[in-house]
Amino acid sequence: MLSLNNKLRTTFLILVCFLVGLFGLYLPKEVYATATDNIEITKTEHEISFNWLEKPNQEGLSYELQRDNEVIGTIDYGMSFRLDDRRLVSNTTYNYKIYEITADGRSLIYNTDISTEKDTTPPSITLESTVNPSVLNFNGNGLLYKDGVAKQVFTNDLINEDGLYTLVVRNDNGEEVSKNFIIDYTPPGHAELIKVNEKGDYAYLTVKRPSDPDFEKMEIYSGGIKTIPNLLKVITKDEFNPDGTYTYLQNFYNLTKGPETLNIMSYDTYGNRDFSSTPNWQGGPDLNLPGAFFEIKQSSPIFFTSPKIKSVQQVEGGFSITLEIPAGTSWGYLRSNKGYTDFTFNKIPTKTTTQVVKFPIKNPETNTITPIGEKEIVKYEIALSGFVNDPVYTQVKSNTVYGSFNYIENNYRLISPKFLDVTKTNGAALYSDKYLKKYEKRAPKNMRFIVIREDKTYVKIANGANVYYVKKSEVKITNGINQKKTTTAAIPLKLTKSTSSRSIKVISKNKQVIVLQKFTGWNYVNVDGNLGYVVSKYLK
């Protein structure tokens, strides 16, 4: 009986272990995507999409999609449960497998063949350029040929390898289009600066082009050490000699002894540029220009002919400088402590001309006049820019000419051609200031004075060495003929047109006088600020 109970007990334990193993260790796991109706499949001519309608909510769960046994995508927990396979050929059958992956392992839950739709749309190709297009853009099934070898391509593919290509696009009705294009991202080789012959501010530069068959042009920039980079010269491929060299004359402004850098860039037909580094380049690494380094051994610049100062003459209210301007002058300037002006020529003069600059001057930049005081030392400098033919026809600057003028306004009385008469019956009040505040005395009617300067309300006048101011409304101003003549003998300066009138002074022989008026046998003159009459036959 005991033996039977032991047997029953043993049998019961075996049964319990079996049931535990059956329902505990080998309970079937939950499979989320096994049912086909949980996956929505859509397709077009070149794309097949898989969309899970019921999103599993189990951490650690993921899916793997294979096309023709090649993994094309995975979905992890927490992501959108959708996979798109876009790089497909139309009217073609592909085998797709979906694996469900959990912590317990991976299970094949989907295995089927799916065909893309037939493409009957007329094929087309749209490339932004036939040289280095950024992407391929076409409608249809694409084959790309290079060196006779074809490979499947799809729209929006990038092509980075240099070469000549033919893109052929077909649909499933047998229609076909094609287009050729080139990919070339390789820059040309280095240009060389092989010789520098200097001549003052000029240098004959000999450069050599790279040997690339697609070389298009060379650009030469100044810069690197002393100057801001700027384009000096563009040389096209057809300008080079058969040996690949080119020589030209380059003007370098304001160079001194020491190192100088040129930046030489080479371009090919497709816009690629030589990106070599530059010796001593200080413009920033982002420019990264190729360079040519050389030493300036001399500094003897070529100058344009300097202007000549023919005369400096006092005029009413200022003074004038008469300049002799050489042929070929294109521009000039005058700077002074009393203003700035420049002068240009509509036509470059072919012979020597004169230019008059009058002070006070109007500044062309501010359109204002810088006044001059009654006593001023005006310092000025003048320079020109013009064209010379040595070593070639080119524009250069002249040496600067310096000068000064000791301006004293009252000295104008010595040469003034203007005089005035007091017109009021009771005479005119004379003042010692231009504001007509400081009364000096009264001048009688018909008394004459030299005019030093005429203003809007007053006139500055002189009688010999005496200087006054008078109201403009009380006088009559006369502009003399302003003719310069010289005495042929010592002659008296008379108060009236009569040999018996009072003599003001005796004028020495060879003295220059300013003729203001002419009468029969007499001239009315200004002699060093004194007004009077002289016998005209003693003037020449």
GIZI-V974084 format. One record per residue. N is the residue number from 1. SS is DSSP state (alpha for helix, beta for strand, coil for the rest). PHI is phi in whole degrees, 0 to 359 (999 if undefined). PSI is psi in whole degrees, 0 to 359 (NA if undefined). Layout:
N_SS_PHI_PSI, N_SS_PHI_PSI
This chain:
1_coil_999_316, 2_alpha_297_322, 3_alpha_295_323, 4_alpha_293_320, 5_alpha_296_321, 6_alpha_298_321, 7_alpha_294_318, 8_alpha_297_318, 9_alpha_300_317, 10_alpha_296_318, 11_alpha_296_321, 12_alpha_296_317, 13_alpha_297_321, 14_alpha_296_320, 15_alpha_295_318, 16_alpha_299_314, 17_alpha_299_322, 18_alpha_297_314, 19_alpha_295_320, 20_alpha_299_316, 21_alpha_295_322, 22_alpha_289_316, 23_alpha_259_348, 24_alpha_257_304, 25_alpha_280_334, 26_coil_238_30, 27_coil_293_134, 28_coil_294_137, 29_coil_279_163, 30_coil_279_124, 31_coil_255_122, 32_coil_270_329, 33_coil_242_16, 34_coil_294_323, 35_coil_289_129, 36_alpha_299_327, 37_alpha_287_355, 38_alpha_273_350, 39_beta_245_121, 40_beta_268_126, 41_beta_246_125, 42_beta_237_153, 43_beta_210_152, 44_coil_230_197, 45_coil_294_328, 46_coil_227_18, 47_coil_207_140, 48_beta_232_130, 49_beta_240_143, 50_beta_239_124, 51_beta_230_121, 52_beta_282_117, 53_coil_289_319, 54_coil_254_114, 55_coil_280_117, 56_coil_297_146, 57_coil_238_63, 58_coil_228_117, 59_coil_296_137, 60_coil_91_357, 61_coil_273_137, 62_beta_212_165, 63_beta_229_148, 64_beta_237_130, 65_beta_252_129, 66_beta_241_140, 67_beta_242_122, 68_coil_49_47, 69_coil_65_19, 70_beta_242_127, 71_beta_292_126, 72_beta_243_353, 73_beta_178_156, 74_beta_226_154, 75_beta_236_125, 76_beta_257_159, 77_coil_303_137, 78_coil_95_349, 79_coil_263_171, 80_coil_293_129, 81_coil_272_75, 82_beta_209_138, 83_beta_229_133, 84_beta_243_128, 85_beta_251_105, 86_coil_255_340, 87_coil_266_72, 88_coil_235_153, 89_coil_268_138, 90_coil_293_156, 91_coil_54_40, 92_coil_230_141, 93_beta_264_132, 94_beta_236_147, 95_beta_263_130, 96_beta_241_136, 97_beta_234_143, 98_beta_237_127, 99_beta_250_134, 100_beta_264_130, 101_beta_239_124, 102_beta_232_186, 103_coil_291_340, 104_coil_273_348, 105_beta_140_196, 106_beta_239_144, 107_beta_227_136, 108_beta_284_116, 109_beta_247_352, 110_beta_207_133, 111_beta_206_109, 112_beta_203_163, 113_beta_259_135, 114_beta_228_138, 115_beta_250_139, 116_coil_288_161, 117_coil_288_160, 118_coil_284_137, 119_coil_260_110, 120_coil_247_1, 121_coil_291_137, 122_coil_304_132, 123_coil_292_152, 124_beta_210_155, 125_beta_229_129, 126_coil_232_106, 127_coil_247_136, 128_coil_293_336, 129_coil_197_154, 130_coil_270_4, 131_beta_236_117, 132_coil_51_54, 133_coil_296_141, 134_coil_290_321, 135_coil_218_162, 136_coil_271_132, 137_coil_229_112, 138_beta_205_166, 139_beta_239_120, 140_coil_131_194, 141_beta_263_121, 142_beta_256_137, 143_beta_237_132, 144_beta_249_123, 145_beta_255_134, 146_beta_218_125, 147_coil_54_37, 148_coil_80_359, 149_beta_254_132, 150_beta_254_148, 151_beta_219_149, 152_beta_290_133, 153_beta_229_162, 154_coil_228_158, 155_coil_301_144, 156_coil_77_7, 157_coil_292_149, 158_coil_257_138, 159_coil_240_117, 160_coil_245_349, 161_coil_274_130, 162_coil_301_144, 163_beta_158_172, 164_beta_263_129, 165_beta_234_153, 166_beta_232_122, 167_beta_260_122, 168_beta_246_127, 169_beta_237_129, 170_beta_232_158, 171_coil_248_185, 172_coil_274_2, 173_coil_265_2, 174_coil_89_2, 175_coil_284_148, 176_beta_212_141, 177_beta_227_160, 178_beta_211_159, 179_beta_207_139, 180_beta_264_146, 181_beta_207_167, 182_beta_235_142, 183_beta_244_121, 184_coil_213_103, 185_coil_249_10, 186_coil_272_121, 187_coil_289_158, 188_coil_289_172, 189_coil_285_180, 190_coil_287_141, 191_coil_277_161, 192_beta_232_141, 193_beta_261_105, 194_beta_259_347, 195_beta_201_140, 196_beta_227_117, 197_beta_248_113, 198_beta_270_149, 199_beta_208_95, 200_coil_61_234, 201_coil_279_11, 202_beta_239_159, 203_beta_212_132, 204_beta_280_115, 205_beta_256_131, 206_beta_247_119, 207_beta_244_159, 208_beta_232_134, 209_coil_281_157, 210_coil_291_161, 211_coil_274_1, 212_coil_302_133, 213_coil_294_337, 214_coil_263_15, 215_beta_301_137, 216_beta_244_312, 217_beta_200_166, 218_beta_232_139, 219_beta_240_135, 220_beta_244_126, 221_beta_243_147, 222_beta_273_164, 223_coil_134_187, 224_coil_106_316, 225_coil_229_305, 226_coil_251_337, 227_coil_234_153, 228_coil_291_137, 229_coil_301_132, 230_beta_210_151, 231_beta_289_123, 232_beta_262_322, 233_beta_202_141, 234_beta_241_126, 235_beta_239_118, 236_beta_276_164, 237_alpha_300_327, 238_alpha_284_348, 239_alpha_273_349, 240_coil_281_149, 241_coil_290_165, 242_coil_303_331, 243_coil_276_5, 244_coil_88_7, 245_beta_257_162, 246_beta_209_132, 247_beta_240_133, 248_beta_212_164, 249_beta_263_122, 250_beta_248_133, 251_beta_267_127, 252_coil_244_116, 253_coil_276_139, 254_coil_60_32, 255_coil_277_145, 256_coil_238_177, 257_coil_297_139, 258_beta_139_182, 259_beta_286_150, 260_beta_217_145, 261_beta_240_133, 262_beta_254_146, 263_beta_247_115, 264_beta_248_122, 265_beta_244_136, 266_beta_248_139, 267_beta_238_146, 268_beta_258_181, 269_coil_300_334, 270_coil_260_13, 271_coil_87_2, 272_coil_288_145, 273_beta_236_144, 274_coil_292_121, 275_coil_253_37, 276_coil_288_161, 277_coil_281_164, 278_coil_244_130, 279_coil_293_135, 280_coil_60_24, 281_coil_286_131, 282_coil_238_18, 283_coil_268_2, 284_coil_110_141, 285_coil_292_341, 286_coil_291_333, 287_coil_287_315, 288_coil_52_51, 289_coil_272_149, 290_coil_289_148, 291_beta_226_165, 292_beta_223_123, 293_beta_253_132, 294_beta_212_167, 295_beta_252_131, 296_beta_278_119, 297_coil_260_346, 298_coil_216_158, 299_coil_218_80, 300_coil_234_79, 301_coil_295_155, 302_coil_269_131, 303_coil_245_151, 304_beta_283_159, 305_coil_299_131, 306_coil_284_153, 307_coil_289_157, 308_beta_246_138, 309_beta_272_107, 310_beta_283_319, 311_beta_198_153, 312_beta_234_118, 313_beta_228_136, 314_beta_286_138, 315_beta_232_176, 316_coil_298_121, 317_coil_79_6, 318_beta_177_210, 319_beta_209_162, 320_beta_234_147, 321_beta_245_122, 322_beta_261_121, 323_beta_252_146, 324_beta_261_116, 325_beta_257_124, 326_coil_286_159, 327_coil_300_146, 328_coil_91_357, 329_beta_290_133, 330_beta_250_335, 331_beta_196_153, 332_beta_205_165, 333_beta_217_157, 334_beta_229_121, 335_beta_245_142, 336_beta_208_172, 337_coil_284_1, 338_coil_232_40, 339_beta_119_171, 340_beta_223_144, 341_beta_209_161, 342_beta_227_168, 343_beta_216_134, 344_beta_238_170, 345_coil_232_128, 346_coil_298_325, 347_coil_235_135, 348_coil_297_121, 349_coil_295_139, 350_coil_264_356, 351_coil_215_169, 352_coil_297_133, 353_beta_232_174, 354_beta_244_150, 355_beta_224_131, 356_beta_250_127, 357_beta_247_124, 358_beta_250_133, 359_beta_262_142, 360_coil_289_149, 361_coil_251_155, 362_beta_262_123, 363_coil_289_122, 364_coil_293_339, 365_coil_278_320, 366_coil_258_349, 367_coil_58_32, 368_coil_240_154, 369_beta_259_130, 370_coil_271_115, 371_coil_289_159, 372_coil_244_135, 373_coil_287_177, 374_coil_292_334, 375_beta_223_117, 376_beta_215_142, 377_beta_260_108, 378_beta_263_119, 379_beta_256_138, 380_beta_217_162, 381_beta_221_144, 382_beta_227_136, 383_beta_216_154, 384_beta_238_163, 385_beta_229_133, 386_beta_202_184, 387_beta_254_137, 388_beta_233_165, 389_coil_252_8, 390_coil_237_120, 391_coil_278_343, 392_coil_220_170, 393_coil_291_108, 394_beta_206_165, 395_beta_264_131, 396_beta_221_170, 397_beta_258_150, 398_beta_273_168, 399_coil_295_154, 400_coil_273_135, 401_beta_257_132, 402_beta_247_150, 403_beta_197_174, 404_beta_208_160, 405_beta_219_128, 406_beta_272_96, 407_beta_273_123, 408_beta_232_111, 409_alpha_301_321, 410_alpha_295_339, 411_alpha_294_346, 412_alpha_294_339, 413_alpha_300_336, 414_alpha_287_338, 415_coil_231_3, 416_coil_297_135, 417_coil_265_3, 418_beta_254_142, 419_beta_218_167, 420_beta_222_159, 421_beta_241_139, 422_beta_286_127, 423_coil_253_338, 424_coil_286_144, 425_coil_301_317, 426_coil_271_16, 427_coil_84_189, 428_beta_228_140, 429_beta_284_136, 430_beta_253_138, 431_beta_235_163, 432_coil_258_4, 433_coil_222_154, 434_coil_288_347, 435_coil_275_358, 436_coil_57_47, 437_coil_251_325, 438_coil_262_98, 439_beta_289_137, 440_beta_250_302, 441_beta_191_181, 442_beta_246_134, 443_beta_264_137, 444_coil_286_164, 445_coil_301_142, 446_coil_74_2, 447_coil_288_140, 448_beta_251_149, 449_beta_221_154, 450_beta_284_139, 451_beta_268_122, 452_beta_270_313, 453_beta_205_135, 454_beta_256_125, 455_coil_247_185, 456_coil_291_321, 457_coil_245_342, 458_beta_223_168, 459_beta_229_132, 460_beta_271_125, 461_beta_230_167, 462_beta_218_147, 463_beta_229_98, 464_coil_68_235, 465_coil_269_356, 466_beta_273_131, 467_beta_242_133, 468_beta_223_174, 469_beta_236_142, 470_beta_219_151, 471_beta_295_136, 472_alpha_293_332, 473_alpha_286_349, 474_alpha_257_7, 475_beta_223_164, 476_beta_241_124, 477_beta_261_136, 478_beta_238_131, 479_beta_269_115, 480_coil_287_170, 481_coil_285_347, 482_coil_55_55, 483_beta_251_125, 484_beta_271_128, 485_beta_224_165, 486_beta_237_140, 487_beta_287_143, 488_coil_261_355, 489_coil_201_167, 490_coil_288_120, 491_beta_226_154, 492_beta_278_146, 493_beta_265_115, 494_beta_263_153, 495_coil_284_327, 496_coil_227_176, 497_coil_279_64, 498_coil_206_137, 499_coil_291_342, 500_coil_266_357, 501_coil_286_168, 502_coil_294_138, 503_beta_273_130, 504_beta_281_314, 505_beta_195_169, 506_beta_258_129, 507_beta_266_129, 508_coil_288_163, 509_coil_293_148, 510_coil_64_24, 511_coil_270_135, 512_beta_277_134, 513_beta_234_159, 514_beta_256_113, 515_beta_281_124, 516_beta_257_320, 517_beta_217_154, 518_beta_239_137, 519_beta_228_170, 520_coil_297_113, 521_coil_79_353, 522_beta_227_153, 523_beta_234_137, 524_beta_266_124, 525_beta_228_163, 526_beta_250_119, 527_beta_239_102, 528_coil_54_38, 529_coil_90_2, 530_beta_253_133, 531_beta_261_139, 532_beta_179_184, 533_beta_249_144, 534_beta_227_155, 535_beta_290_125, 536_alpha_294_335, 537_alpha_290_348, 538_alpha_263_15, 539_beta_242_143, 540_coil_226_NA
